[in-house]
Amino acid sequence: MPLFSHLGHDSTVPQNGSAERVVERMTTSDGTQRRLKFYGLGDYASYWQRERAAEVVEHCDVLSTTQGISEILELHNAQLFVQNGLLPSSYTDGQRKACHALLPALRRTIGKFLNAITEENIASIIVGVDFEYRADLLDLLSRHKVCDRCGATTVLQVLASNGIGLGEIFASKELVRSCDVELRERLMSDPANGEYLVRKYIEKDARRGIYLPPSLTTHDARSLLDSYIDSNDAHPNLLELISLARVTKDGAVDAKLKLKAKRKHERWIEDFFKKNSGIKTGCEVAISEVQERAVESSLDEHVAKLSYSRRWLEDSLEPASILNNFLYLFEFADRRMLLTFPSYPAQLGVFERFLRVEGRDFYLTGAAFNFTERAAFLQTLMYERFLGSMGVELESVIAWFFADYLEAEFGASYFRFAPSSRGSTYLEKSRHIFAEMESVVRQFTLYVENGELDSGLLAIVSEQVSYRGLPSLTEGKYVYPSSNEDIQRIPRLLFSDQSGLTYINEALRGGDAARLLTDNVVAYEDFLDFQRGYVDYLIQLGVLTNSGPRVHFASADHFLVLKNLFDSEAASYYHYPPSVRDLIDEMVAKGWLVRRGSLLTEAEARYFNYCLNQTDFSNGPDLRNKYLHGSQANSDDEDAHLRTYVTALKLLIALVIKMNDDFCLRDDEKGNSLREA
């Protein structure tokens, strides 16, 4: 029975019997009473304690002088429940008003207790604080200026004696400000405290906010991080974060610290694998002399093996066939010409999303991304060498695309790509191809903007290439989810493995809700009570329908668009049939989707920036900047330059695929317009 339900509209305090029943329900396994804790409106644990909160508030003796710190902290949490309207659902308006009327007295009681703390009695008052109340304690100490009265040194000693460490103190902005000088001294006294700087300045999505002493200087921060890197306490994950952090003039991390952390992290990895065998993973690429099919794939434990038919490769040595092999044989793009290279959030597993330490400027990658990178690199390397053995230079094929193909097929004249000299080293080839890559991007941009390519205009354009801003020949080429709450929520409910609709029972389960519904006959009645609200929501929006025997997708086209958006973060509008385009238009009109025109999708542009520069991310190889600025390491390491050259070829071919698609779509749409006219 809900607490106080027998009182009806009476707003008086309930009898002790009701309170005793609540106390029984709120006891731990050893019989002690569990303290009330407000976790916020977004946490269900707060809702489960509503009755207990009402009981604490209505039974509080505001005149009592016997409360200890734990009782005061519980009272503080109880008033947060009332303040946020978390009271028993059975309460009448009168009962709610009666609870709210008690708030001023509760706050006076809490304030009186905190204001009575002095330097002489603080050690005897702040004793035995529950772990879950520590943040509340720090908040109240700050709010009631206890540090100002008792002195920062005394307060910090008392907190330390209660097991409250720097990590918890640094979550309290006002307390850090009040104890500024003393906290700076404690922070600088131990190299292990460099961890707090990493979490403050470098780590992405730290679990709680970190406020450092205002008197801590940039020189202090760098000195502490330097000591942390040298210490035995340096965690390898945090060393990696430092080594990949973004360098700024006034930041805590400079180039020397990055290099020092990088070298120590590499030594740690080397030492680790001397003692641990690990698991062999990766990709192998080979050419088969006897294989009939163009490509065959297999998996040897955790190693993927890709085999290509020599006969097929030898029969496709024309320039167009060679480029088509990158598209259809090596799968550099999907059927709608979206590149397969970017790291898409949908590819990340649970551990990759939630249990990894990431830097705030990091490009988030996972196993699927790493496999695609290895495979594409090996495919490009293998094919470049195979073509060379057949007397064909891959760069010459790329030059054919720009100089001959674009003019012959689309009337786009004056495009040029200059291949590397045959006798060039891989260092020279890498520098050359990055320069030529930017040249063809500028040529394409000028062609889109002016409808033709003027070589004179090209000669005076010198702005750095922005891959995110590359234009398209086709207006509204890509479709993206808007900020609308429904379109942000629907894909998570349907396609995320963290959706509440993935599991009903052992017989009705799926990797996600979409697979649950498509692989099984699931009736509305099969869903659990808490799941039906989600199902009702999706039915109301027209995404699902209840036909009686089963709940299923209302439209295959609807499913297709939503799935593509979830997987690739974008959809290529003109690669869908008219019926799907009509549906997309409806979703745009509804405010769910937006259309924008660009050569690359946003995810594809981020990938290019990750590989080539540090515009968006600090953990990328930064290849373009290093090679064009002559700042690459190991200038005599030909293997390293070979890897860079092959990566540059891969990126350039990806741009060729995207540009060709753009020209094709423009001509297709022109043809459609003429036919309609």
N, C-alpha and C positions, 0 to 999 in steps of 0.2 A: 504494500500500500504506500503511495507517495507520502512523504513527510508532511504533516500538518493538514492533510486533506480533510480531517474531521472538523476543522475549525470553521469551514464555510467562509462567510464574509467577515468573520471576526478577525481583527488585526492584532489581537493581544498575543503575548509570548506563549508558546505551547507549554504543555505540562512536561515534567521531567521524564515521564515514561517514554514519550516519543523521542526525546534526545538520547536516551539510553539505547534505544534500538539502533539509532544512527551510529553511536559509538561502537556498538557491537559489529556493525558492518564495516567500520573503518579501522579495524585492528589488524595487526600483522600476524604472521604465523606464530610468533612467540608470545602473543597476547598483549603486546604494547600498542598504544594508540598511534595510528599513522597520521602524520601531520598533513594539514591542508596545503595544497600548492596550486597556484594559478599559473598555467602553462601558456596562456594566451587564447584568444578566440579561435585560432586555427587549429587547436589541438583538442581531440576528442576527450583526452584525459581531464580537461577542465570541466567538460559537460557532465562527466560521471560524478563529479564532486559537488554538484550544485546544492544538494540537500545538506551535505556536511558544512558548506559555506554558510548557508542560512542558519544552521544550528549554532555555529561559532559566533556569528554576529549577534543573534538574538539572545544568546546566553552570556554575552560578555558583561562583566562587572566593571564598568568604566571607572569606578571609584576604588577599585582594588589596588593595593600597593605591593602585592606579592607576585606579580607577573615577572617571569624571567625573560631573557632575550628570546628564547624559542617561542614562548607564548606571544610575545610582541610581534615576532616575525610571522607567526601564523595569523595573527589578527590583521597584520598588514596585507597578507594574501587574501584573507576573507573579505576585506573592504574592496579589494580589486574585483572580486566576483560581483559584488553588489554594484560597484561603479560601472561595470561593463554589462549589467543586466542579466548575469548568469544566476538565476534563481530557479527553484523548482518549477517545473512546467505547470504544476497544479495550483500554483499561487494565484490568488485573485489580485485585482488592481490594488485593493486595500492593503493586502499583505506586502506587496511590492513597495508601496509608498511608505509603509511602516519601516521596512528595512532601509530604504534610502534615507529616511529621517534620522537613522542612527549614525550615519556616516560622519557628521561633524564631531560627535562625541568620540567616535573611534579614532579619528585623526588626532584629536586633542590628547587622547590617552597615549597614542604612539609617540607623538611629539614630546609630551611631558617626560616619557621614559628616556628618549634619546637625548633630550636637552639636559637631563640630570647626570649624564656621563661626564666624568672629569678625569684628569690625568691620574688622580689617586685611586679611583674606583674602576677604571675601564678594564683592567686585567681580571677583576673578579666578576664583572658583568658579562663580558664577551667570552663565554665559556660554553663548550659543548654544542656549538652551532651545527645543525644538520647540513650535510653536503649540499642538498638541494636548496638550502636557504642562504648559501654564501653570497650569491649575486644580490639577493634582497638586502642582506646585511650591508654590503658595500654601498648599495644605492642609498640606504637610509643614513649611513654614516656620512656620506657626501652631502645629502640633502640637509642634514641637521648640523653641518659644520663641525663635526666632532674633531676632525684633524686640526682645525684652527684653535680649538680650545685645549686639546690634549697634546698637540705637537706631533708632527709627522713621524718622528723616530719612535715615539711610544706606540702610536697606532699601528705602525708596521710591525713592531715587535709582537704586539698582541695578536695581530692577524697571523703572523708566522707561527706563533705558539698554538694556534687553532688549525694549523695545516693549510692555511690559505696562501697559495704561492703567487709569484709574479704574474703568471698567465691569467689568473682570475682577477687580480688587481688591475691589470692592463685593460680589462674589459670595462672598467668604470672610468669614464672620461673625467668627471669632476674629482674623483679621488686621486687620479694621476696628476691633475692640475694642482691639487692641494699639497701633494707630497712630491712635487716636481724634483727638487734637488736631491732629496734622499733616494728617490727611485732611480734617478740617473746614476747615482753612485753604486747602488745595488746592481743595476743592469750592467754597468761596465766592469764590475768586480769579478765576473765569471764568464769565460769564453762561451760556455754552453748557452748563455743567454742570447747569443747571436741568432738562435732559432726564432726568437720573437721578431727580429728584424726581417727575417725571411718571410715569416707569415704576414707581417705588416705590409711590406713593400712588394713582394714577389708572388706569393701564393695566391691562387685564384679561389674565390669563394671560401675564405677561411670561415670556420664554424662560428666564430664570434668576432665582433669588431675589436681591434687592438689599438689602444691609444698610448703612445709613447711620451715620455717626459718632454715638455716643451723646450727644456734647456739642452736636450740632446742635439748635438750639431751633426752636420754631414761628415765631418772629420771623425767624430765619435763613432758614428754608424759604420763607416768604412774600417776603422780600427778594430771595432768589435767583430765585424764579419771576417776580417783578416785573421784574428785570433781564433774564431770559430772554425774556419777552414783548416787551420793548423792543428786544432785540438783532436783528441781521440773521440770526442762526443759528436763530431760532425756526422750527421745521418746522410747516407748516400743519396737518398731522394732529394734532400734539401741542397746537397752539393750540386746535383744536376740542375735544380731550379736556379741556383746562383749562376751556374755556367751558361744558362740560356736566357738570363734576364736581359731586359732592355737597358742599354747604357744611356744615361742622361747626364748633363753637366752638373746638375745639383742633386743627383740621385745617390742612393747608398751604395750602388754597385758601379764600379768603373771597369775598364777593360782589363786591368791587371788582376782584379779580383775574379773576373770571369775566367780568365786563363788559368789562374791558380786552382780554382774550383774544378775546372774541366780536367786538368791533369790529375788531381787527386781522385776524382770520380773514375777516371779511366784506370788508374792504378787499383782502385777498389774492385772494379769489374774484373780486371785481369787476375787479381788475387782470389776473388770469389770462384772463378771458373777453374782455377788450379785445384781447388778443393771440392768442387761440385761439378758433376757431369752435365747437368741440365737436360733439356729436351730438345732434340733436333727438330727444327721447323724451317720452312722456307719453300723455295720453288726451284725446279729444274726444268730447263728448256733444251730440247734436242731436235735434230733433223733425222728422220728415218729414211733409210734407203728402200725399204720394202712396203711401207705403210701405204694403203690405198686411200683412206679417208684423209681429207685435208688436215685435220687436227684431231688428236685423241688426247684425253686427259685421264689421269689416274691419281690415286692418293696412296702413298707409302707411309703409313703411320701419320706423321704430321707434315710430311713433305709432299707438295703437289708436283706432279710431273706432266709437262705439256710436250707433246711430240707432234712435229709437223712433217708432212710428206714432201720429200725432195722433188718428186715428180710434179706435184702441184706448184711448188715454188718455181721450178724451172719453166713451167708452162705459163707463168704469169710474170713475165719480165718487162712487159710494156709499162710505161710510167703510170697510167691510170690504174692498171691492175695492181701495181706495187702499192699505191696509196690505198686502194680498196682493201688490200690485205691487212693494213693497219686498222681499218675500220671494221671489217667483217671477220677476219681470221684472228687478229689479236684483240679485238673488241675494245678499242680505245674509246668508243662511244656506244651508247645503247641505240635501240631502234628509232628513237626520236631525237637522235643526235645530241644527247646530253653526255658530256664526258664522264667516264667511269672513274677518273682519277681522284676527285675531291673526297675528303673525309666527310661523309654524311652522318649526322647524329643517329639516323635509323640503323646504321651498321654497328653501333657500339653496343657491347654487351653490358650487363648489369654491373659487373666489377669494373669495367672500363669507365662507366659513367659516374659511379659513386664511390669507389674505393681506391682512387688514384689521386696522388698529389699533383696538381697542375699549376703552372704559373698563370698569372692574370693576363699576360699577353701571348699565351701559347695557342698554337694551332692544335686543336684536340684530335688526336689520332688513336687508332685502335688496330686490332689484329687484321681486320678486313682491309683497311687502308694500307697497312704495311705489306700485306700480300700483294695487293694490286700494284704497289710501287715496285716491288721486287720483280714481279712478273713482267710489267711493262718495260722495265730497264733491261731485263734479260732478253725479251722479245726484240727490242730495238737493237741491242748489241748483236744478237745472233743474226738478225736480218741484214744489218749493215755489213757485217763480215761476209755473209752468204752472197749478197749482191756484189760486194767487192771481188769475190772469187769468180763471179760471172762477168766481170768487166763493167759493172754498173755502179756508179757513185750515187748514193742516196741523196746527197746534197744537189746533184744534177737533176734528180727527179723533182725535188722541191723547186729548183730554178725553172724547170719545164712548166710546173703548175702556174707560177706567177707570170712568166714571160709568154708562154704559148697557150696554155689551156684557158686561162681567164679571158684572153682576147678572142679565141676561137669559139668558145661556148657562150660567153656572156657579153662580148664586145667591150670588155674592160681593158683598155690599152695602156701601155707604158708601165705596167707593173714590172719590177725587177727584183731578183734575188741573186747575189753574187756568191757562188760556191767558194769554199776554201781552196787554197792552192794545194795541189796533191802532195807536195813535199813538206807541208806544214807539220809542226809538232802538234800534239793534242792541246797544249797550252795555247798555241797560236790559233788553232781551230776553235777552241772554246771562246776566246775573246772575239774572234771574227763572227761566229754564229750568233752571239748575243747582240752584237751591233747590227747584224743583218735582220735579226728577229725584230728589233725595234724599228728598223727601216720599213719592213713590210707592214708592220702595224700602223705606222704613220701613213704609208701609202693607202692602206685600206680606209683609214679614218678620213683622209682628204677626199677620197673617192666618194664615200658616203655623204660627206658634207657638201660636196660640190657637183656630184653627178659625173665627174670625170677626174682624171689624175693629171695635174699640172706639175711637171718635173721642176719648173722654176719655183713654184710655191713650196714644193718639198724641200728644196735646197735651203730655204730660210726658216723652216719650222724646226725648232730645237727643244721644245718642251719635253720633259721626261714623260714617258708613256705611262698612262694610267689604265690598267687593265679593267678596273671597275667602270671606267667611263668610255670604253670602246663602243662606238655607235653601231647600229644595225641598219641594213637596207630595208628592213621590214618593220613597220610600226606595230607596237604591242606584241612583240614576238614571244615574250615569256609571261607566264601567269604565276603569281605568288599569293600566299595567304595574306590577308590584311591583318590588322590588329584587332579585328572583331573577335569578341570573346568566344562566340560559337565556333568559328572556324579554327581557332586556336585549341579548343577543347575537343572537338569531334575526332580529329586524327589520333589524339592521345587515347581516347576511349576505345577506338577501333583497332589501332595498329601497335600500340605500345605493349610491351610485355609486362608493364607495371599497371596496366588497366585493371579496374575492379571487375571486369567482365571476362576474364580468361578462364576461370575455374568455377564450375558448379558442383561437380562431384567427380569421382574417378572415371566415370563413363562419359562425362561431358566436360571436356577440358580442351584447351588449345594454347598455342604459343602466344596468341593474342585473340581479341574478341572476333576479328574478321574470320580467322581460321576456325574458331569455335563454331561460328554460324554457318560457314560454308562447308565444313567437313562433317557436320552433324545436323540432325533434325532436332531443333531446340524449340520447344513450345514456350509461350510466355510464362506459363505456370511453372516451368522448370527452373526459372531464375529464382535466386534467393531474394528475400524481402528487400535487403539493402541494394540489390542489383536492379530491381525493377524501376527505381527512380531514374537510373541511367538509361535503361531501355525506353522508358516513357519519354525521356528527353530526346533521344535519337528518333523516336517515332514522330514526336511532335514537330521536329525539324524536317521531316520527310526523308531522312537518311535510311531508316529501317521501316518495315511494315509488318504488321501482325496479321497473317492470313488465317489464323486459327490453329492449324496443325503445327505451324512453325513461324518463328520470327526470322526474317531474311532481309537482304538489302532491297530497297525499293527500286533501285535502278542499277544495272550493270555499269552504265556509263558513269553514274555518280560514284560508284565504288572505284572505278578506274582512275578518275581524276583525283579523288581523295588519296588513294594509294600512291599515285605518282608524286603528289605533293609531299606526302610523308617521307617517301624514300629519297627523293632528289631535291627537296626544298623548292622545286619549281616545276612547271610543266610547259612544254613547247607548244603553243597554241595552234600553229599551222600544221603540226604533224598529227592532228586529230581529224577524224571525219567530221562532216558538217553537223551531224547530230550531237556529237560531243562538244563541238564549238558552241552550239546553241545553249547547251547546258552550262558551259563555262560563262557565256554571256549573262545567263540568268543569275549565276552566282556572283558575278561582278556587279550586276544591278542591285543585288541584295546586300552588297557591301562586304561579302565574304572574301572575294578575290580582287586583286588589282593586276593590271597588265602594264608592262614596261618593255621598252625596246632597247636592246643592247646586243653586242656580239656574244658576250659570255653571260651566263647566269651569275647571280651573286656568289653562289658557291664556287663556281669555276674561277671567277675573278679572285676570290680569296685564295684558292689553290695556287694560282699563278703568283700572287703576291707572297705566299708562303715559300715558294721555291726560289723566287728571284730577288726579293728585296725584303725590307723590314717595315713596310708601310703599315701592315696590320699586326704582324706577329714577330716575336723575338726569338723563337726556337727553330726557325727555318734555316736552310743552308745559305741563303742570301747570295746565291750564285752570281746573279747579274752584277750586283754591286762589287763583289769581291774581284771578279775577273775584269770588269771594265775599269775598275779603279786600281788594279794591280796590287790588291791587298790579300790575295789568296795565299794560304800557308803552303809551305813545301813546294816552291816553284820548280824544283827538279824532280818532283814525284810524278812520273808520267802516268802511273796507274790512277792517281787521283784526278789528273786532268782528263784521262780517258773516261772516267765515271761522269765527270762534269759534261764532257762533250756529248756523251750518249744521252744524258738527261736533257741537255739543250735540244738535241735532235727530237727527242720524244715530245717536248713542249712545242717545238716548231711544227711538228706534224699535227699535233692537237689543234694548233691555230689554223693550219691548212684545212682540217676537217670542218672546223667551225665556220671559216670563211666560205668554203664551198657550199655548205648548207645554207648560209645566208644568201648567196647568189641564187641557189636553186629555189629557195622559198620566194625570193623576189620575182623570179621569172614565172613560177607556178601561179602566184597571186595575180601577176599581170595577165597571164593566160586566162585565169578564171574571170577577171574583170572584163576582158575582151569578149569572152563567150557569153557572159551575162548581158553585155551591151548588145 
